[in-house]
């Protein structure tokens, strides 16, 4: 590897995030992918990426790098495990195999709304790529195989302030999510979303009826309140 592309802090965070079963990891899978991309952009190889993360092989590195194909609007939703309201790493790597950004976004929305498993996501992607059917038809077929569907409400809001966006780019996914949780706790204390994820220019909430009620009655106020709260916190 030519010059050392990662700072000591970046290397430390990478080692704490990859190849471990720690409950809390400092970097999200998308942020790990960004560090691997940084190594490649400075002339490094997949093997160099694997060594930087103390991985035995480069196969997993390629899966991380595949996440770079996801639209920025959804990359902040990728997490290590398949939890309520997030897209697990394995599922996200499958979704990234789809050629269309619109298809990718539709499957991500389906994961959030229906809590699709990794195997269900794989089935959807296979149907789309092999049969060239509309992505919504593929989603409907896979979801239709389930005996019971749990309803979830998904809200995607925009971070409007340019200064706030700039500040958010300097934060890790974990720090942004903690910030959003504080803002929501102040603005809508009665709403307990299953997940609240904050990207650099969008935020996503996933929850049950309490969130659905706010979305239907105060959707515009919700976005405004979150933006105002972010500005206060980031001052």
N, C-alpha and C positions, 0 to 999 in steps of 0.2 A: 504494500500500500504506500503510495508516494508520501505525501505529508499527512500528518495526523489531522483528520477532518473533524473529529469531535473534541469538544472541550472536556476537561476532567469531569465537570459536573454532568455533561450529557452522557459520558461513558458510564458514570456511576448510576444515573437514572435508568439507563438502558439495561445494565446488569441487574438492577432491582426489579425490572419489569418483565424480563424475558427468561424463560426456562425456570420459572419458580411457581410454586402453588400458594404464594402469599395471598392472604385475603385482600389486602390493599396494595395495589401497585401504583407507583407515582405517575407512570405514563399510560395512556390509552394505546390500543393496537395501532390506531391511525398515527399517533405521535411516534411510535416505534418505527412505523413505515417511513415516516419523514426523516428519521435519523439514518436509516439504511439508505434512503435515496441520497442523502447528503454525502455518504461515503462513496456511492457510485458516481455522483456528480464531480467528485474530486479525483476521479481516476481509479477508485477502488473496485474490487470484484465482489461477487456474491460470497466467495470464501472469506474475504476480508470482513464482510458484514457479519458472517457467522462467528468469526474469531472475536470480533468486538463485543458480541453478546454471549460469548462462551458457549456457543452451540456446536454440536458435533458435525452437523451437515448444513448445507445451504438450501435444502428443500423448503424448510419452514420460512426461510428468508424470502423466497419467491412468493409464498402465500401472503406474507406481510406486504410485499411490494405491490401485489395485486390490488390491495386496498386503495392504492393511489389512483385507480381508475374510477373510484366512486365519486359522485358529485360532491362538492364541498358542502352542499346543503344537508347532506346526510352523514358525512364522515364522523361528525361529533357524536353520533348515536352508537358507534361501534364500541363494544365493551368486551371484556375478556370472557365472560360467561353469558349464557342465554338467560337473561333476567327479565323481569316484568318491565316492559317499556324500553328495552335496549336491543340491539342486534349483536348477537354473539360473534366472536371472531371468525369461527368456522362458517357461520351463515353468511357473514359479510364477504368472506373470500369467495363463496359460491356466487353471491349476487354480483360480485365484480366481474364474473365471467360473461355476464350479459353485455351485448354490444351497445345497447341504447341506454343513455342516461335516464330517459323517461321510464324505461322498463325497470331499471335499477330502483328508481324512486318509488315506483308503484309496488314493487316487492317489499321494500323497506316499510312502506305504509301498511302493507298487509301483515308484516311481522309484528308491527306495533299494535295494530287493531285486533289481531287474532291470536297473538302469541304463538306464532308458527315455530315449530321445532326445526332443528337443523336438517333432519331427514325430509321434512315437508318443503323446506326451501330448496333442497337439492332436487326434489321431484319437480317443483315449479320450473327451475332453471333447465332441467333436462327436457321437459315438455316444450318449453319455448324454443330451445336450440334444435331439438330433433324434429319437431312437427311444424315449426314456424307458425304456431297459432298465436293469436293476440294474447298479450301477457295477462290481461284480466280473465280471459277464458281459462288460462292455465291455473291462475290463483283460485278461481271459483271451483274448478274441478278438484283440486287438492283439498281445499277447505270443505267442500261438499262431502268428502269421505269421512269427515269427523262426525261422531254421534252427537256432539254438543258444541256449540260455539259460545265462548264467553265474550260479551260485548265490552269493548274498550273505546274510550274517546281519545282522539289525538288532536292536539292543537300545535300548530307551527306558527311562531311569531317572528317578526323581523326586528333586529337591533338597528334602530334608526340613526343614532348619533355616530358621526365619523370618529370623533375622539374616543368614544367608548369602544368602538370596533378596534381601534389601534391599541388601546390598553389591553383588550381581551386577547390579542394575538401574542402578548408577552406572557400569558398565563397558561398553565397546564390545564388539561381537561378536568382534572380533579378540582383545581382551584376555581375554575369557571362554574362547575356544578355546585360547589359550596356557596359561591356568590349568589347564584340563582335561587338556591334554597332559602338563603337569608331574605332575599327580596320578596319571594312568594310568602314567606312566613309573616312578613310585615304587612304586605298588601292584601293578601287573601288567607288569613289564618285558618279559616274553616275548610279550605281546600287542601287535600292531602294527596297529590298526584303520586302514582306508583313510581314514576320516574320524572325527573326534571333535568334536562340536558341543555347546556348552553354552549353554542359554537361561537365563532368570531363574528358572525353576522346574522345568526338565527338562533332561536331557542325552541325546544320541543318539550311538550308536556303530554304525558299519557296517564289516564286515570279512569275512574269509574263514574258513577252517577253524579257525585259532587262536582267533579270537573266538567262533566257534560252539561250540568245546569248552568255553570258560569259561562261556558262557551256559548250556549244558546242565548243567554240573557245579557251577558256583559263581555262579549268577545272583543269589541274595540277597546273597552276600558281595561281589559286584561293586558293587552299589548301595551297600551299607554302606561299603565301602572308599572309594568315590568321595566319599561324603558326609563321611566322616571326614577325607579328604585336603583337601577344600574348606575345612572348618573350620580345619584347621591352616594352610593357605595364607592364609586371610582374617583370621586373628587380628591 
